[in-house]
Amino acid sequence: MRIIAVLITLLATPLAHTASLLELADGAHRSTEEKARNAYRHPVETLTFFDVQADMTVVEIWPGAGWYTSILAPWLHDNGTYYAAHFPEDSAVPFYRRSLTLFKTRLAQTPSLYDHVRITALNPPAHSIIAPAGTVDRVLTFRNVHNWAKAGKTEAVFASFYSALKPGGILGVVEHRAPEVRPLDRQIETGYMSEGYVIEQAEKAGFRLVERSEINANPKDETNHPAGVWTLPPSLRLGDTDRDKYLGIGESDRMTLKFIKPE
């Protein structure tokens, strides 16, 4: 009878609260479209590379519609803490406000997974505190650096990351990767940033580069497209023009960099 009782308890526990990263990445709580992008974003390998443990305090920067949230929030639900440093509610940018509203709507639809999510805001100088200073084990940002470079806020956001992290904490950066010879203005225009630029900005904030990974590399992507990185899926900004060609390339070539806040 005791064995039966244990089995009933396990079955009654939401899968996402007991699942591995692999199970979460392929979980029924994620849409077919989201799971299809695993092949390009490699979430399990990426989070493993950043050594994200289930009992950590983690901040995801600008989570958008919640692609990584659907893995990180349930992974950290029981024993960790997940901060979503999203766009501010009082933003003057309509897209930012809509994105935040859609994100909150998603969380509310499945409270068993997302009821522990803590939403903060990042958009310096008005919004720079993504979590209490010195309390965070991991700060993770996926494909955002080009936006900050365009807005002239890269230095400020990296300073926010540094402030939030504990000594010894890790900053994980995934970003569309440009050739090192590409001028900064062209990087911003195309959405592809050089590793040199990202490393320089991180080191300026006080971080030290620990390791690079080719987990999210795509050798098919030559990074020089008519509409920049948005030429490729999922944006496919050119519509039906050369659609099969760009689908064949897949998503962008990406750097994956791990930095540490020195102790």
LOVEX-194318 format. One line per field, with one value per residue (C-alpha): x, y, z; residue in three letters. Coordinates in steps of 0.02 Angstrom, whole numbers, plus 50000, padded with zeros to 5 digits. Each point is the difference from the previous one (the first is absolute). Layout:
N
east	c(X, ...) $
north	c(Y, ...) $
up	c(Z, ...) $
residu	c(ALA, ...) $
REM end
This chain:
263
east	c(50000, 50143, 50076, 49831, 49986, 50173, 49956, 49840, 50097, 50127, 49865, 49911, 50158, 50011, 50130, 50087, 50041, 50093, 50062, 50176, 50050, 49983, 49822, 49955, 50069, 49890, 49855, 49815, 49986, 50103, 49924, 50051, 50075, 50105, 50065, 50044, 50125, 50094, 50100, 50072, 50003, 50064, 49924, 50056, 50180, 50002, 49931, 50118, 50147, 49948, 49984, 49823, 49948, 49822, 50035, 50078, 49938, 49994, 49957, 49950, 50018, 49860, 49914, 49880, 49856, 50078, 50091, 50134, 49879, 49903, 50156, 50080, 49846, 49947, 50182, 50023, 49822, 50023, 50177, 50063, 49946, 49964, 49999, 49935, 50080, 49875, 49954, 49931, 49812, 50020, 50102, 49966, 50028, 49834, 50089, 50079, 49831, 49916, 50140, 49989, 49810, 50013, 50133, 49892, 49851, 50101, 50052, 49821, 49938, 50105, 50024, 50062, 50157, 50020, 49929, 50174, 50065, 50062, 49986, 50121, 50042, 50156, 50016, 50131, 50017, 49825, 49996, 50166, 49965, 49964, 50013, 50067, 50186, 50117, 49862, 50004, 50092, 49969, 49952, 49953, 49969, 49952, 50018, 49982, 50169, 49966, 49847, 50102, 50139, 49873, 49928, 50171, 49963, 50119, 50113, 49852, 49918, 50163, 50022, 49827, 50051, 50158, 49906, 49871, 50122, 50086, 50190, 50037, 49834, 49989, 49939, 49947, 49986, 49931, 50001, 49997, 50184, 50082, 50175, 50126, 50040, 49823, 49986, 49889, 49871, 49982, 49986, 49856, 49917, 50006, 49965, 50161, 50126, 50183, 50065, 50132, 49869, 49903, 50158, 50060, 49835, 49996, 50180, 49967, 49864, 50122, 49965, 50130, 49974, 50003, 49957, 49927, 49892, 49948, 49836, 49898, 50113, 49926, 50133, 49866, 49972, 50120, 49917, 49981, 49817, 49890, 49899, 50135, 49970, 49813, 50015, 50016, 49869, 49903, 49977, 50016, 49980, 50011, 49843, 49997, 50157, 50132, 49901, 50062, 50179, 49986, 49904, 50142, 50126, 49897, 50021, 50152, 50178, 50019, 50137, 49979, 50108, 50019, 50064, 50032, 49987, 50166, 49996) $
north	c(50000, 50118, 49975, 50040, 50157, 50057, 49970, 50100, 50144, 50000, 49995, 50144, 50107, 50111, 49927, 50168, 50004, 49835, 49993, 50012, 50141, 49880, 49954, 50183, 50051, 49869, 50017, 50003, 50173, 50072, 50031, 49903, 50160, 50028, 49823, 50010, 50137, 49887, 49941, 50175, 50064, 49842, 50047, 49846, 50013, 50189, 49997, 49858, 50100, 50145, 49875, 50052, 49894, 49977, 50081, 50160, 50178, 50042, 50158, 49988, 50165, 50059, 49831, 50058, 49879, 49876, 49873, 49967, 50041, 49841, 49901, 50106, 50042, 49819, 49946, 50125, 49991, 49897, 50033, 50152, 50176, 50063, 50186, 50059, 50170, 50057, 50167, 50133, 50024, 50188, 49986, 50127, 49863, 49915, 49838, 49988, 50021, 49871, 49876, 50015, 49979, 49843, 49931, 50028, 49922, 49844, 49986, 50019, 49861, 49867, 50054, 49827, 50033, 50187, 50055, 50025, 50111, 50169, 50138, 50146, 50131, 50046, 50157, 50118, 50129, 49997, 49811, 49921, 49885, 49826, 49915, 50047, 50037, 49854, 49867, 49916, 49844, 50016, 50140, 49939, 50100, 49930, 50103, 50171, 50087, 50078, 50089, 50077, 50050, 50087, 50093, 50044, 49907, 49852, 50068, 50036, 49829, 49906, 50104, 49943, 49819, 50023, 50081, 49861, 49855, 49925, 49995, 49842, 50014, 49966, 50109, 49897, 50088, 49930, 50123, 50003, 49997, 50119, 49987, 50095, 50116, 50066, 50183, 50033, 50100, 49856, 49877, 50100, 50016, 49812, 49940, 49897, 50053, 49951, 49896, 50133, 50132, 49893, 49948, 50180, 50059, 49860, 50030, 50186, 49958, 49893, 49826, 49874, 49883, 49819, 49899, 50005, 49866, 49960, 49922, 50130, 50018, 49985, 49983, 50018, 50181, 50120, 50143, 50119, 50007, 50134, 50031, 49953, 49859, 50025, 49929, 49828, 49901, 50027, 50179, 49965, 50185, 49982, 49895, 49879, 50072, 49861, 49924, 49823, 50061, 50083, 49856, 49890, 50108, 49997, 50119, 50110, 49956, 50041, 50024, 49922, 50083, 49966, 50139, 50002, 50139, 49980, 49957) $
up	c(50000, 50040, 49827, 49921, 50106, 49944, 49818, 50019, 50078, 49858, 49867, 50084, 49997, 49844, 49883, 49981, 50185, 49998, 49821, 49931, 49884, 49855, 50049, 50024, 49831, 49917, 50122, 49955, 50081, 49857, 49828, 49846, 49929, 50155, 50002, 49816, 50042, 50120, 49850, 49980, 50179, 50086, 50169, 50096, 49942, 50024, 50177, 50042, 49933, 50112, 50144, 50047, 50149, 50063, 50168, 49932, 49987, 49815, 49904, 49818, 49909, 49885, 49986, 49864, 49977, 50121, 49892, 50131, 50142, 49959, 50044, 50136, 50104, 50030, 50020, 50141, 50067, 50157, 50059, 49907, 49953, 49825, 49960, 49832, 49969, 49869, 49923, 50118, 50013, 49980, 49840, 49864, 49870, 49953, 49951, 50172, 50086, 49887, 50026, 50189, 49996, 49894, 50116, 50153, 49912, 49966, 50181, 50060, 49885, 50089, 50180, 50053, 49898, 50012, 50167, 50073, 49859, 50063, 49870, 50004, 49869, 49903, 49897, 50070, 50063, 50076, 50025, 50047, 50148, 49932, 50171, 50173, 49991, 50027, 50011, 49828, 49944, 49813, 49882, 49827, 49842, 49832, 49840, 50079, 49988, 49829, 50072, 50140, 49882, 49888, 50149, 50070, 50162, 49995, 50136, 50114, 49982, 50030, 50157, 50056, 49973, 50101, 50144, 50012, 49997, 50151, 49997, 49901, 49908, 49814, 49857, 49850, 49831, 49838, 49854, 49810, 49947, 49877, 49926, 50106, 49854, 49985, 50058, 50150, 49904, 49877, 50144, 50072, 49830, 49966, 50177, 50003, 50133, 50008, 50144, 50026, 50032, 50124, 50094, 50006, 50075, 50128, 50054, 50014, 50126, 50100, 49933, 49947, 49852, 50059, 49846, 49824, 49921, 49822, 50059, 49906, 49848, 49825, 49865, 49865, 50050, 49914, 50100, 49853, 49949, 49919, 50160, 50123, 50123, 49979, 49825, 50079, 50095, 50106, 49936, 49812, 49969, 49810, 49997, 49854, 49920, 50006, 50143, 49970, 49995, 50170, 50076, 49939, 50094, 50159, 50145, 50022, 50043, 50185, 50128, 50172, 50132, 50185, 50114, 50187, 50129, 50091, 50184) $
residu	c(MET, ARG, ILE, ILE, ALA, VAL, LEU, ILE, THR, LEU, LEU, ALA, THR, PRO, LEU, ALA, HIS, THR, ALA, SER, LEU, LEU, GLU, LEU, ALA, ASP, GLY, ALA, HIS, ARG, SER, THR, GLU, GLU, LYS, ALA, ARG, ASN, ALA, TYR, ARG, HIS, PRO, VAL, GLU, THR, LEU, THR, PHE, PHE, ASP, VAL, GLN, ALA, ASP, MET, THR, VAL, VAL, GLU, ILE, TRP, PRO, GLY, ALA, GLY, TRP, TYR, THR, SER, ILE, LEU, ALA, PRO, TRP, LEU, HIS, ASP, ASN, GLY, THR, TYR, TYR, ALA, ALA, HIS, PHE, PRO, GLU, ASP, SER, ALA, VAL, PRO, PHE, TYR, ARG, ARG, SER, LEU, THR, LEU, PHE, LYS, THR, ARG, LEU, ALA, GLN, THR, PRO, SER, LEU, TYR, ASP, HIS, VAL, ARG, ILE, THR, ALA, LEU, ASN, PRO, PRO, ALA, HIS, SER, ILE, ILE, ALA, PRO, ALA, GLY, THR, VAL, ASP, ARG, VAL, LEU, THR, PHE, ARG, ASN, VAL, HIS, ASN, TRP, ALA, LYS, ALA, GLY, LYS, THR, GLU, ALA, VAL, PHE, ALA, SER, PHE, TYR, SER, ALA, LEU, LYS, PRO, GLY, GLY, ILE, LEU, GLY, VAL, VAL, GLU, HIS, ARG, ALA, PRO, GLU, VAL, ARG, PRO, LEU, ASP, ARG, GLN, ILE, GLU, THR, GLY, TYR, MET, SER, GLU, GLY, TYR, VAL, ILE, GLU, GLN, ALA, GLU, LYS, ALA, GLY, PHE, ARG, LEU, VAL, GLU, ARG, SER, GLU, ILE, ASN, ALA, ASN, PRO, LYS, ASP, GLU, THR, ASN, HIS, PRO, ALA, GLY, VAL, TRP, THR, LEU, PRO, PRO, SER, LEU, ARG, LEU, GLY, ASP, THR, ASP, ARG, ASP, LYS, TYR, LEU, GLY, ILE, GLY, GLU, SER, ASP, ARG, MET, THR, LEU, LYS, PHE, ILE, LYS, PRO, GLU) $
REM end
